[in-house]
Amino acid sequence: MEQYRIVAAKPKGATNHCNSSFKIFKWEIDPDDNVKKWMSKGWQTINQVSVLLQAGHEVRTGHVSAGKMNSGDAVELELRIVHNGTKFKISQMPDK
């Protein structure tokens, strides 16, 4: 299992408050000095984050301060309906 940290998030656009891009770091060996450290993987989509979670990797929030990674809570994904006024709410659907 590999370790990943999400340190930043961007929304789809000015009118969409849902985050769709996430800046990811991975704990891995730096090829320049052969030392294990947090390496930036750039901006990833929510689909890419989903793939990491499905593969069983550890994905947590994080914050880089003074060159050190401070790890936060575990990340999970959930399904939601776009509009609140829908007729068929996921939470009220039968489980059969």
N, C-alpha and C positions, 0 to 999 in steps of 0.2 A: 504494500500500500504506500503510495506516495503522498506527500504533504503539499497542500496548496493554500494560499492566503489571498483573499479578496481585499484590496486596500483602497479601491475607488470604484464609483459607479456613475454611469451617465444615462440620462433618459433618452428615449427615442427621438424626441424633438421638443421644441419650446412649449407645445401645448399638451404633451403627453408626460404625465408625472411618473409613469412606470419605468424603472431602470431596465435597460436592455443591453448595455455593454459594461463589462467589469474588468478592472485592471488586476491581473493575476500575477502572483509570485509563486515559484516552485522551489522547494528545498532540494538542491542538486549540486553536483560537482561543477565548479567553474572550470571550463577547459583552459583558461588562461593561466591559472595558478594551481590547479588540481586540488582545490580546497572546497569543501561542501559549504554552500551559503545560499541565501535566498536570491534567486535569479528571476528577473522580470520576464514574464511571458507575454507582455503587452496586453492590449485590450481584447477580451474574449466575449463572445455572445452568450446569451443565456442557454442556448443549445449546447455550446461547448462546456459550460459549467455542468449542465445536466449529464453529459457524457462522463465527466469526471466522477460525479456522484454515483452514477449507475455502475461504474467500474469498481466502486468501493473505496475510492481514494478519500483521504481526509481533506475536506474543504472547510475552512474557517474564515472568519473575518480577521483583519489584521491592520496594524498601523506601523509605519516605519518612522522611527524617531531616533535621531543621533546615530544613524546607520544600523540600528538594531530593529528586528521585527518583534513587535508585541502582538501576540495572538489573542484573538477574541473567541466568540462563540461559534459553534458548528453551524453550517449553512444547510438549509433544506429548501426544496422547491415545492410549491403548491399550485394547484389548478384553481382558477377563479373565473367567474363570469364577468364579461366586460361591463355590462350595465346592471345596476342594482335593481331595476324594476322588472326584471325578467319573470316570465310566468313559471319557468321550470328551474327552481333553485337546486344546485348540486347537493346542498346540505339536506334537502327534503326528498331526494330521490330514493326509491327503494333499493335495498341491497340484494335483491334477488333477480 
